[in-house]
Amino acid sequence: MAFFTKLLTLLGFKKREANILVVGLDNSGKTTIMNHFKPPEEKTSEIVPTVGFNVEKFKIKNLTFTAFDMSGQGRYRNLWEHYYKGVEGIIFVIDSSDSLRLVVAKDELEMMLKHTDIASKPSIPILFFANKMDLKESLSSVKISQTLGLDQFKNKAWHIQASNAMTGEGLMDGVEWLSEQLMQQNK
């Protein structure tokens, strides 16, 4: 039966679902990114800081995402670990114009990757959105990658994508990469 289900999924007859975690420091653009993927009638014109978490669903090709958009405020970051167990992919959003807080983002990333629920599943792909790339003071994706030490991740599939959550630039490219990674896990 499992073979038949996989065959239907590969042929596009059966839709696949994936739980993803959307994390990053406060004011990085996580909720604005998730708002971009909502149907037009559900989009919000005014984005407010997330308290706790929001759950959003969206589809890309044959993959339905259930995204847990987690608050990035310091007092709520300890909630992230409660969602690690069932996660199949991670979107880590970075404010590329906030070079002073890149060290904090790196620390949060390292703590997340060391957590047993994440470390025990090396197949979890991580998409990094280097958001706010339109701002004059923003760092390049390469510089952010170097600062975060992403080249050290030998056993995890990862991708860094420059993005602008306000215009949607780069968002679809990043999520399509994540979709491909998640679909390959089922093969």
C-alpha positions, 0 to 999 in steps of 0.5 A: 500500500505504501508503494501505491501511495508513493506512486500516486504522489510522484505522479501528482494524483495524491497531494503531499503535506509538510509541516514547516517551521518559520523562525527568525528574530523579531522584525525579520519579516516572517509573518509578511512572508507568510502573508505573501502566500495566502490567497488574495482574499485572506491577505492582511494589509497590516502586519502586526508582530506575532505573539506566540505563533500563527499557523498558515496553510499554502500550496505549491504544486502538489505540496501543501505546507502547514507553516508554524510562523513563530514569534521572534521576540526573545521571550517567545523563542523558547516556544520554537523547540516545542514544534521541532519534533513534527517538522519536515522543513525550516524557513529561517528568516534573517533581516539582512539590514540588521547586521548588529543582530546577526550574531543573535540570529547565529546563536539561535540557529546553532541552538536550534540545530543542536536540539535533539529533535533537529540534530537527529533528523539530518534530512530536514532542509533549511531555507534561509531568506535573507530578507529586506535586500532592497534596503541600502544597508542590507548585507549580501546573501554571501556575507550573511552565509559567511557570518552564520557559518552556513558552509559548516552544515555538511549534513543538512540541505540548505539554501539562502535566498535573497528576498523582499517580503514586501514585494514578494521578490525571491520568495517563490524561488526559495519556497520552490527549492524547499518544495523540491527538497521535501518531495525528494524525501518521499522518493 
